[in-house]
Amino acid sequence: MLHSPAFAQAAGGGPAGTTAILIQVAPLILLFAIFWFLIIRPQQKRLKDHRDMVAAVKRGDDVVTGGGLIGKVTKVTDTDVEVELAPNVRVKAVKSTLSSVTPRGAPPAANDGKA
């Protein structure tokens, strides 16, 4: 006979089958937990901080837009702000494009030792 007989194996049910499933699923759960704490959670915190910063912008604040324009807020509406870039030069910017807001009277940001 050229072929050996094939015997049926026991089904994977019972406690041994449950352990095997847990061993296979545990790395996926661990990987998701790592992604959650290293990527998703910090991104959500950063988004919340930006949303709070934009909601708190008021007249007189110094702002930097996403395009790199630096100016002082002269008017605030629900969705946009009017920014004075130079004397008598005013532009409108959408609030969500503001990348930095420095409140009026706050000290300027540190230069971090850059020459």
C-alpha positions as CSV (number, residue, x, y, z in Angstrom):
1,M,0.0,0.0,0.0
2,L,1.4,3.4,-1.0
3,H,-0.7,5.6,1.1
4,S,-0.9,5.5,4.9
5,P,-4.4,5.5,6.4
6,A,-5.7,8.9,7.6
7,F,-7.3,8.9,11.0
8,A,-9.8,11.6,12.2
9,Q,-8.5,13.8,14.9
10,A,-10.5,14.9,17.9
11,A,-12.4,18.2,17.5
12,G,-10.9,21.3,19.1
13,G,-13.8,21.8,21.5
14,G,-13.5,21.7,25.3
15,P,-10.9,23.4,27.5
16,A,-8.0,22.7,25.2
17,G,-9.7,24.4,22.3
18,T,-10.6,27.5,24.4
19,T,-7.0,27.8,25.4
20,A,-5.8,27.6,21.8
21,I,-8.2,30.4,20.8
22,L,-7.1,32.6,23.6
23,I,-3.4,32.1,22.6
24,Q,-4.3,33.1,19.1
25,V,-6.4,36.2,20.1
26,A,-4.1,37.5,22.9
27,P,-1.5,39.0,20.5
28,L,-4.2,40.8,18.6
29,I,-5.6,42.3,21.8
30,L,-2.1,43.2,23.0
31,L,-1.4,44.9,19.6
32,F,-4.6,46.9,19.8
33,A,-3.8,48.0,23.3
34,I,-0.3,49.2,22.2
35,F,-1.8,51.2,19.3
36,W,-4.5,52.7,21.6
37,F,-2.0,54.0,24.1
38,L,0.8,55.0,21.7
39,I,-1.2,56.4,18.7
40,I,-4.9,56.8,19.1
41,R,-5.1,58.3,22.7
42,P,-2.5,61.0,22.2
43,Q,-4.0,62.0,18.9
44,Q,-7.4,62.4,20.5
45,K,-5.9,64.5,23.3
46,R,-4.1,66.7,20.8
47,L,-7.3,67.2,18.8
48,K,-9.3,68.1,22.0
49,D,-6.6,70.6,23.1
50,H,-6.6,72.2,19.6
51,R,-10.4,72.4,19.7
52,D,-10.4,74.1,23.1
53,M,-7.7,76.5,22.0
54,V,-9.7,77.6,18.9
55,A,-12.9,77.9,21.0
56,A,-11.1,80.2,23.4
57,V,-9.6,82.6,20.9
58,K,-10.7,86.2,21.5
59,R,-10.0,89.8,20.3
60,G,-6.4,90.9,20.9
61,D,-4.8,87.4,20.9
62,D,-1.8,86.8,18.7
63,V,-2.3,83.9,16.4
64,V,-0.4,81.9,13.8
65,T,-2.4,80.4,11.0
66,G,-1.8,77.1,9.3
67,G,-0.3,78.9,6.3
68,G,2.3,80.7,8.6
69,L,0.7,84.1,8.8
70,I,1.2,85.8,12.1
71,G,-1.1,88.5,13.4
72,K,-3.5,89.9,16.0
73,V,-7.1,89.0,16.2
74,T,-9.4,91.9,15.6
75,K,-12.8,90.2,15.2
76,V,-14.2,86.8,16.2
77,T,-17.3,85.1,14.8
78,D,-18.6,81.6,15.1
79,T,-16.6,80.0,12.3
80,D,-13.8,82.5,11.4
81,V,-11.6,85.3,12.8
82,E,-10.3,88.5,11.3
83,V,-6.6,88.8,11.7
84,E,-4.6,92.0,11.4
85,L,-1.2,91.2,9.8
86,A,0.0,94.8,9.5
87,P,-1.5,98.2,10.1
88,N,-4.7,98.4,7.9
89,V,-4.0,94.9,6.5
90,R,-6.7,92.5,7.7
91,V,-7.6,89.0,6.5
92,K,-10.2,86.5,7.4
93,A,-9.1,83.0,8.5
94,V,-11.2,80.0,9.4
95,K,-10.9,79.2,13.1
96,S,-9.9,75.6,12.6
97,T,-6.8,76.6,10.6
98,L,-5.2,78.4,13.5
99,S,-2.2,76.5,14.6
100,S,-1.2,78.7,17.6
101,V,-2.9,81.2,19.9
102,T,-1.0,83.3,22.4
103,P,-3.4,85.2,24.7
104,R,-3.0,89.0,25.1
105,G,-0.4,89.9,27.8
106,A,1.2,86.4,27.9
107,P,5.0,86.2,27.6
108,P,6.3,85.2,24.2
109,A,7.2,81.5,23.7
110,A,10.8,80.4,24.6
111,N,13.3,80.2,21.8
112,D,14.5,76.8,23.1
113,G,18.2,77.7,22.8
114,K,18.1,78.2,19.1
115,A,20.8,80.7,17.9
